[in-house]
Amino acid sequence: MIEKIESLKIVPVVALESAEDAEPLADALCAGGLPCAEITMRTDAALEIIRRLAPRRDLLLGVGTVHNAEQAKAAVDAGAQFVVTPGFNPRTVSWCQENNVPVFPGVSSPTDLEMALEHGLNVVKFFPAETLGGVKTLKAFSGPYGGIRFIPTGGISSSNLNDYLQLPFVVACGGSWMVKPELLKAKDFDEIRRLTAEAVQLARK
């Protein structure tokens, strides 16, 4: 799973309100060259969206904004292939590990990183990246925590994507700029495809 995410370089973070838009969104992401989606549990439609997209073989499907083990189980039962959390919840992480589900918990401090080490994790989400100092903070973390790699998320866009991706300890970046809420609300899947393709090209530089 980590190798797949690393090869893609970007994880689109999606807050979709309508399950009817699940397939058009997935089509746009795949057509743009980014066959991956982290469906966040921020909307009532999240589980149904995951159920609809789960049968696709061309899409790496994850769930985000997971706050507890019960949500993780519900999303995995619906078809999510990996779990992303905004913070470090030991019970959620333990459930995922016990059930062989890849999990990327959010960290924001050395204390969180110590918990990651305690749980045997070597890839975590850094959130909210830009608010917490971005690249400078990650560089500082990399000293005492050289064995941990990061998926920074929060405040990342086309303007700073490569600042993160050039760091050797960054696996990929999470971002929503290609799937902005206003684009999803307008059902502007052509623009989502265009922005996705643009992001993919940028990440390859």
Phi, psi and omega in degrees: 000316180298319179297320179297313180295319180296324180291330180279328177074337181226137174245108178293126181260114193244128172244092187259131184275332187237129178294337179296338181268001185299309182294313178301323178295312180300320178299318181294317179296315180294318179295330178280356177094016181230081185280066184204147175207133170257103181277115184279150179275034181270351181235157180293340184272357190306311184294322179292323177299315179298317179300319182291325184271342185304322181291345183291133178269350185261010186227127172277117192244119178238173176234139181236177183053045179268124186257346182203171183294328180295317176296319179300314180297316181299318181290319179293319176300328180282342177128003179294140184262341175210161186237135177235133181240150180287331179227183183262103176254107184303324182291319178295315180299316181297319179300314181299317181295319180294335182251016176057039178254122176302132181228138179234089182284149178285138175231151179218003186205165174301326178299316177299320181293326175297320178294323177298315178298318180300328180268004177076023181269143176235002172226126181224164175271137174254114189212141349278118194305300185295320180299328184267013176106358172053231186300319181299317180293318178298320177297321178294319178297325188294341178294291181286344182238052184297340181271359182254139176245160193232150167242087181292139182213141178111105180083009180269137182214185180297337183283336181233005183306309185288341173299325178278314186296336180284348178283131185293340181261012174259122180282312182193173177242140172269139181201157181235007185294334179273351179230047182302146180307322182292327177290319179295318180297322180278356183056039182270072185287337175295318178290323176299317177298317181296313181294325178294314178298321178298316180296319179297317179296319179298319183292340182275350183288000000 
